[in-house]
Amino acid sequence: CHGNNNKKDMNEYKRTIMILCIASSLVLAVIIAVGGKWFYSFFSDDPEFIKIGAGSCLIISLITLSQTMKFALTGCLQGVGAMKELMRASIVSFAFVNLSILAVTIFILDMGIWGAWVSSLAAQTVQAIMLYWYIKHNDAFKPD
């Protein structure tokens, strides 16, 4: 879509990418969430290990949804040359959201690896929301 000034084509591209993104990430997230117990049982017979692994798969499935959405939105914004918006979203989500939540969940709340998972989920979600907001307010995607 890069270099195309036809807003109708760009919006169709955005819509198609978002539908594919949502569908594929939902399928993948369900597979990860449902298959976590099965997957971790390959590595150990210990029920506690399997329970912890299956729990991490639930968080990974949520991260998958946010991350896949983020990748699709990034492609749309790159296509119209909105690189400053991408940089802002990356800086805010990783330098501020991820690091601050990571510090709180690991050093203050003593959540260990779960704190790292939570901060990753928060950072991916904030970045996806910011990119979606940028697309909604970008003139390249507004109808004529």
N, C-alpha and C positions, 0 to 999 in steps of 0.2 A: 504494500500500500504506500510505500515511501515515494514521495514525489508526486503522488496522485492528488490533484486538487478537487476531485469529484467527491463531495461530501456524502453523496448517496452510496457510492462504492465503499468509502471508508467506514461508514456506519454499518453497512452490510458485512464487511469484513470483521468489524468489531463484534457484531451480533453472532456471527458464525463461530468465531474464536471463543466467545464466552460460552456458547452452548456446548461446543466440544470440550472446553475446559471443565465446565460444571459436570457434564456427563461422565467424562473419563475420571475426574478426581473423585466423584461420588462412588463409582465402581471400585476404584483402587482403595478408597478409604474403608469401604465396607469389607473388602477382602482382607485388608490389614487388621481391622478391628475384630472381625469374626475368626480369622485364621491365626490370631496371636497365640492362643493356647496350644493349638496344633503345632505351630512353628517352633515354639520354645520347648515342646516335649521332645523334639529331636535331640536337644542338647543335654537334657537332664530328666531324671525321673522324680526329682525333688519337687513336691507340690508347691512349696513356697517360691522356688525359682520360677516355675511355670506361671504362678499367679502374678508375680512381679513383672515378668516378661509380657504377659497378656495385658496387664495394666498399662505398661509402656506403649503397647501397640494401640491402645485407645487414644493416647495423646498423639502418637505418630500419625494416626488416621486424621485427627483434627489438623495437625500441622500440614499434612498432605493437601487438605482442602484449601487452606490459606496460601500455601506455597504455590500450588498449581494456578490458583487465581492470580497470584502476584506475577507469575511468569507470563500469563496471557495478557494481563494489563500492561506489563512492561513492553511487550511486543507492540501493542497498539500505540503506546506513547512514543516508542522509538520510531515507529513508522511515520509519525508526524513531526519528529525532531524535537520532542519535548524532553530534552536531556536534563535540564535544570530541575524539572519536577521529579524525575527519577532519582537524581542525586539528593534532593531534599528528603524524599521519602526514605531513601537508604540511610542517610545520616540520622534522621529522627528515629527510625525504627531500630537501628542497630546500636548507634552510639549512645542514644538516650534511653529508649524503652528497654532494649535487651540488657544493657549493662546495669541499669538501675534495678530492674526486676531481678536480675541475676544476683546482684549484691544483696538485695533484701532477702530473697528466698534461700540463698545458700549461707550467707554469713549471719543473718539475723534470725531467720526462721529455721535454720539448720535443716533444710529439706533435701540436701544432697543432690543426687541426680534428678530427682523430681523437680527441684527448683530450676535446674538447667532446662528441663523439658518445658516447664511452664513459661520461662522467659523466652524460649524459642517460639513457642506458640503465640505469645503476646506480640513479639516483634514481627513475626510473619503476618499476623492478623492486622496489626496497625499499618504495616506497609501496604497490604492489599487494600485496606480501607482508604488510605491516602491516595493510592494510585487510582482507585475507582472515583474518588472525589475529583481528582485532577482531570480525568476523562470527562466527567459530567460537566466540568466548567471550562473545557478546552474548546476554543472557537472552531477548531478543525472538525469536531464531531457534532457541532450544533447545526441544525437544519438552516438552510438559506432563508 
